[in-house]
């Protein structure tokens, strides 16, 4: 097995209950077995001359968690991760959280992700589709906005709670117009991103929620539905103009102040502006900025011409249960 110096230095930041969930749901049994699993995956990586990827403990661990410690499935996810990123350089190259456009996108509220977790230790992602600026899309191109999304998820997927407890997605359709939808609805882009999101991105999507849907929501759902797995379709909930069921699922404390009842006086995650500022401060931290700029450089990727023909793979075929 392939050992690296940092293997024994990794210290999980998960709380005890999350460590127990990782054990029960993901098969993360104990520290010794986890080290062996990471080193086994690393050994496979080193035997693939066509694959250029980070091999540090934390990076490989997230793919093992994503695929419940099945070596074979973790390999597939890692291959998909880099195949997609190599085939979509306009999305995945030269990511920089200090890019003025990225900062503008975050401050506009398209992506909102409070640091405060919900009742089940999950992160909440609020996507506000009405915040898309059609003029900016026309000027910069839709690929630049997908690029901002890739950077956001590269930041999010480093969170161990996201890897183990997962995320709750809330799609807020307030102020979404048909003009905005037409500007962002590209079938090839949606297919490629949802394939990447579901098969390669080490993020556990535990719940998807539509809020304040427009009158033409049937058009929206007809567009996205073909790209959703059965699992995600089963986790997709439509709430209309009510947040009551979302409050019941995630609580109040993890939500922005603007999404809470007027008479609510308890703890909250801050205002939207405060949350966006905190996100950018974390993303512009020198350590993360160095990480994501290197991750999105030519140093990593796949050489498709060197990928061997598929042979019968031997590895862990541990049965994958429900996510």
C-alpha positions as CSV (number, residue, x, y, z in Angstrom):
1,X,0.0,0.0,0.0
2,X,1.1,3.6,-0.7
3,X,1.9,5.5,2.5
4,X,2.4,9.2,2.8
5,X,3.8,11.2,5.8
6,X,0.5,12.9,6.5
7,X,-1.5,9.7,6.9
8,X,-1.0,9.5,10.6
9,X,-1.3,13.2,11.1
10,X,-4.9,13.5,9.9
11,X,-7.3,14.5,12.7
12,X,-11.0,14.4,12.0
13,X,-13.0,17.5,13.0
14,X,-16.3,15.5,13.3
15,X,-18.2,15.5,16.5
16,X,-18.8,12.1,18.2
17,X,-22.4,11.8,16.8
18,X,-21.1,12.4,13.3
19,X,-18.3,9.9,13.7
20,X,-20.9,7.4,14.8
21,X,-23.0,8.2,11.7
22,X,-19.9,7.7,9.5
23,X,-19.4,4.3,11.1
24,X,-23.0,3.2,10.8
25,X,-24.0,4.7,7.4
26,X,-20.7,4.9,5.5
27,X,-18.7,2.0,6.9
28,X,-15.9,4.1,8.4
29,X,-15.1,1.6,11.1
30,X,-12.0,2.8,12.9
31,X,-8.8,4.9,12.4
32,X,-6.7,1.9,11.4
33,X,-9.0,0.6,8.8
34,X,-9.5,4.1,7.4
35,X,-5.8,4.6,6.9
36,X,-5.6,1.2,5.1
37,X,-8.5,2.2,2.9
38,X,-7.0,5.5,1.9
39,X,-3.6,3.9,1.2
40,X,-5.2,1.2,-0.9
41,X,-7.0,3.9,-3.0
42,X,-3.8,5.9,-3.3
43,X,-1.9,2.8,-4.5
44,X,-4.5,2.4,-7.3
45,X,-4.1,6.0,-8.2
46,X,-0.3,5.7,-8.5
47,X,-0.8,2.8,-10.9
48,X,-2.9,4.9,-13.3
49,X,-0.5,6.9,-15.5
50,X,-3.4,8.7,-17.1
51,X,-4.8,10.1,-13.8
52,X,-3.3,13.1,-12.1
53,X,-4.9,13.9,-8.8
54,X,-4.0,15.0,-5.3
55,X,-3.3,11.9,-3.1
56,X,-3.3,13.5,0.4
57,X,-5.3,11.7,3.1
58,X,-8.1,14.2,3.4
59,X,-8.7,14.4,-0.4
60,X,-8.9,10.7,-1.0
61,X,-10.9,10.1,2.2
62,X,-13.8,12.2,0.9
63,X,-14.3,9.9,-2.1
64,X,-14.2,6.8,0.1
65,X,-16.9,8.4,2.3
66,X,-18.9,9.4,-0.7
67,X,-18.9,5.8,-1.9
68,X,-19.2,4.1,1.5
69,X,-15.7,2.8,1.5
70,X,-16.2,0.7,-1.6
71,X,-12.8,0.8,-3.3
72,X,-14.2,0.2,-6.7
73,X,-16.9,2.8,-6.4
74,X,-14.5,5.4,-5.0
75,X,-12.2,4.8,-8.0
76,X,-15.2,5.4,-10.4
77,X,-16.1,8.6,-8.5
78,X,-12.5,9.9,-8.6
79,X,-12.2,9.1,-12.3
80,X,-15.5,10.8,-13.0
81,X,-14.4,13.8,-11.0
82,X,-11.3,14.4,-13.1
83,X,-12.8,13.3,-16.4
84,X,-15.6,15.9,-16.1
85,X,-13.2,18.6,-14.9
86,X,-10.8,17.9,-17.8
87,X,-13.6,17.9,-20.4
88,X,-15.0,21.2,-19.0
89,X,-12.0,23.5,-18.7
90,X,-14.2,26.5,-19.1
91,X,-15.8,25.5,-15.8
92,X,-12.9,24.1,-13.9
93,X,-9.6,25.8,-14.8
94,X,-8.1,28.7,-12.9
95,X,-10.6,29.0,-10.1
96,X,-9.9,31.9,-7.8
97,X,-12.2,33.1,-5.0
98,X,-10.7,36.6,-5.4
99,X,-12.0,36.8,-9.0
100,X,-14.3,39.9,-9.0
101,X,-17.0,38.1,-10.9
102,X,-17.1,35.3,-8.4
103,X,-17.3,37.7,-5.5
104,X,-20.1,39.5,-7.3
105,X,-22.0,36.2,-7.8
106,X,-21.7,35.3,-4.1
107,X,-22.8,38.7,-2.9
108,X,-25.7,38.6,-5.3
109,X,-27.1,35.7,-3.3
110,X,-27.2,33.0,-6.0
111,X,-25.4,30.7,-3.5
112,X,-26.0,31.0,0.2
113,X,-24.6,28.5,2.7
114,X,-24.6,29.5,6.4
115,X,-21.9,28.1,8.6
116,X,-24.5,27.1,11.2
117,X,-25.7,23.5,10.6
118,X,-29.2,22.2,10.8
119,X,-30.7,19.8,13.5
120,X,-29.0,16.8,11.8
121,X,-25.6,18.5,11.4
122,X,-26.2,19.1,7.7
123,X,-25.2,22.3,5.8
124,X,-28.1,24.2,4.2
125,X,-27.6,25.6,0.7
126,X,-30.1,28.2,-0.6
127,X,-30.0,28.8,-4.3
128,X,-31.8,32.0,-5.3
129,X,-32.5,31.6,-9.0
130,X,-34.1,35.0,-9.3
131,X,-30.7,36.6,-8.4
132,X,-29.2,35.7,-11.8
133,X,-28.4,38.8,-13.8
134,X,-29.4,38.3,-17.4
135,X,-27.1,41.1,-18.6
136,X,-24.2,39.6,-16.8
137,X,-24.9,36.2,-18.4
138,X,-25.0,37.8,-21.8
139,X,-21.7,39.7,-21.1
140,X,-19.7,37.0,-19.4
141,X,-21.3,33.8,-20.8
142,X,-23.1,31.1,-18.9
143,X,-19.9,29.1,-18.6
144,X,-18.5,31.7,-16.2
145,X,-21.4,31.2,-13.9
146,X,-21.0,27.4,-13.9
147,X,-17.3,28.1,-13.1
148,X,-18.5,30.0,-10.0
149,X,-20.6,27.0,-9.0
150,X,-17.7,24.7,-9.3
151,X,-15.6,26.9,-7.0
152,X,-18.5,27.0,-4.5
153,X,-18.7,23.2,-4.4
154,X,-14.9,22.8,-4.2
155,X,-15.1,24.9,-1.1
156,X,-18.1,23.1,0.4
157,X,-16.9,19.5,-0.2
158,X,-13.9,20.0,2.0
159,X,-16.3,20.2,5.0
160,X,-16.3,16.8,6.8
161,X,-19.9,17.4,7.9
162,X,-20.9,17.7,4.2
163,X,-19.1,14.5,3.5
164,X,-20.8,12.6,6.3
165,X,-24.0,14.3,7.3
166,X,-24.7,15.9,3.9
167,X,-26.6,19.0,2.7
168,X,-30.1,20.2,2.4
169,X,-30.8,22.2,-0.8
170,X,-33.4,24.8,-1.0
171,X,-34.2,26.2,-4.4
172,X,-35.8,29.6,-3.9
173,X,-37.6,30.6,-7.1
174,X,-38.7,34.0,-5.9
175,X,-38.3,36.6,-8.7
176,X,-37.4,34.0,-11.3
177,X,-38.7,35.0,-14.7
178,X,-38.9,33.1,-17.9
179,X,-36.2,35.4,-19.3
180,X,-33.8,34.3,-16.6
181,X,-34.7,30.7,-17.0
182,X,-34.2,30.8,-20.7
183,X,-30.8,32.4,-20.2
184,X,-29.5,29.7,-17.9
185,X,-31.3,26.6,-19.2
186,X,-28.8,24.7,-21.4
187,X,-29.5,21.0,-21.6
188,X,-25.9,20.0,-22.2
189,X,-24.7,22.0,-19.2
190,X,-27.4,20.7,-17.0
191,X,-26.7,17.1,-18.0
192,X,-22.9,17.4,-17.4
193,X,-23.3,19.2,-14.1
194,X,-25.9,16.9,-12.7
195,X,-23.9,13.8,-13.7
196,X,-20.9,15.3,-12.0
197,X,-22.9,16.3,-8.9
198,X,-24.5,12.9,-8.5
199,X,-21.6,10.6,-9.5
200,X,-18.4,12.4,-8.6
201,X,-18.8,15.3,-6.2
202,X,-18.3,14.1,-2.6
203,X,-21.3,15.8,-1.2
204,X,-24.3,13.9,0.2
205,X,-27.5,15.5,-1.0
206,X,-30.0,14.5,1.6
207,X,-33.0,16.7,0.7
208,X,-34.0,19.0,-2.2
209,X,-36.7,21.6,-1.7
210,X,-38.5,23.9,-4.1
211,X,-39.8,27.1,-2.6
212,X,-42.0,29.8,-4.1
213,X,-42.2,28.2,-7.5
214,X,-43.3,30.3,-10.5
215,X,-46.4,29.5,-12.6
216,X,-44.2,27.9,-15.2
217,X,-42.6,25.5,-12.7
218,X,-43.8,22.5,-14.8
219,X,-41.5,23.7,-17.5
220,X,-38.6,23.9,-15.1
221,X,-39.2,20.5,-13.7
222,X,-39.6,18.9,-17.1
223,X,-36.2,20.4,-17.9
224,X,-34.3,19.2,-14.8
225,X,-36.2,15.9,-14.1
226,X,-34.4,13.8,-16.8
227,X,-31.1,14.5,-15.1
228,X,-32.2,13.5,-11.6
229,X,-31.6,10.0,-10.2
230,X,-34.5,8.2,-8.7
231,X,-33.0,8.8,-5.3
232,X,-32.9,12.6,-5.8
233,X,-36.4,12.6,-7.3
234,X,-37.6,10.8,-4.1
235,X,-35.9,13.5,-2.0
236,X,-37.4,16.4,-4.0
237,X,-40.2,18.3,-2.2
238,X,-42.3,21.2,-3.4
239,X,-43.4,23.7,-0.8
240,X,-45.2,26.5,-2.6
241,X,-45.0,29.7,-0.6
242,X,-44.7,28.0,2.8
243,X,-41.5,27.3,4.7
244,X,-43.3,25.5,7.5
245,X,-42.2,22.0,6.5
246,X,-38.6,23.3,5.9
247,X,-38.6,24.7,9.4
248,X,-39.7,21.4,10.8
249,X,-36.9,19.6,8.9
250,X,-33.9,21.8,9.5
251,X,-35.0,24.1,12.4
252,X,-34.7,27.9,12.5
253,X,-31.2,28.6,13.8
254,X,-29.4,27.5,10.5
255,X,-31.4,29.8,8.2
256,X,-30.8,33.5,7.2
257,X,-32.9,36.1,9.1
258,X,-34.7,36.9,5.9
259,X,-36.2,33.4,5.7
260,X,-37.6,33.4,9.2
261,X,-41.1,34.4,10.4
262,X,-41.5,38.1,11.4
263,X,-42.3,37.1,15.0
264,X,-39.4,34.7,15.4
265,X,-37.0,35.9,18.1
266,X,-34.6,32.9,18.4
267,X,-31.1,32.3,17.1
268,X,-30.4,32.5,13.4
269,X,-27.5,32.2,10.9
270,X,-27.3,36.0,10.3
271,X,-28.5,38.2,7.5
272,X,-27.9,37.2,3.9
273,X,-25.3,39.9,3.6
274,X,-23.5,38.7,6.7
275,X,-23.5,35.1,5.5
276,X,-22.1,36.0,2.1
277,X,-19.4,38.1,3.7
278,X,-18.4,35.2,5.9
279,X,-18.4,32.8,3.0
280,X,-16.1,35.0,1.0
281,X,-13.8,35.5,4.0
282,X,-13.5,31.8,4.4
283,X,-13.0,31.2,0.6
284,X,-10.3,33.9,0.4
285,X,-8.4,32.4,3.3
286,X,-4.9,32.0,1.8
287,X,-4.9,28.2,2.6
288,X,-8.1,27.5,0.7
289,X,-7.2,29.9,-2.1
290,X,-3.9,28.1,-2.7
291,X,-5.7,24.7,-2.5
292,X,-8.4,25.6,-5.1
293,X,-6.0,27.4,-7.5
294,X,-3.8,24.3,-7.5
295,X,-6.7,21.9,-7.8
296,X,-7.9,23.8,-10.9
297,X,-4.5,24.1,-12.5
298,X,-3.0,22.0,-15.3
299,X,-1.2,19.9,-12.6
300,X,-4.3,17.7,-12.3
301,X,-6.7,16.0,-14.7
302,X,-6.8,13.0,-17.0
303,X,-5.0,12.1,-20.2
304,X,-7.9,10.4,-22.1
305,X,-5.6,9.0,-24.7
306,X,-3.8,7.0,-22.1
307,X,-6.8,5.5,-20.4
308,X,-6.6,1.7,-20.8
309,X,-9.5,-0.4,-22.0
310,X,-11.7,-1.5,-19.2
311,X,-10.8,-4.9,-17.8
312,X,-12.5,-6.9,-15.0
313,X,-11.6,-4.9,-11.9
314,X,-10.8,-6.5,-8.6
315,X,-11.6,-4.5,-5.5
316,X,-14.0,-4.1,-2.7
317,X,-17.5,-4.8,-3.8
318,X,-19.0,-3.9,-0.5
319,X,-22.7,-3.4,-1.1
320,X,-23.8,0.2,-1.3
321,X,-26.9,0.9,0.7
322,X,-29.1,4.0,0.6
323,X,-27.2,7.2,0.9
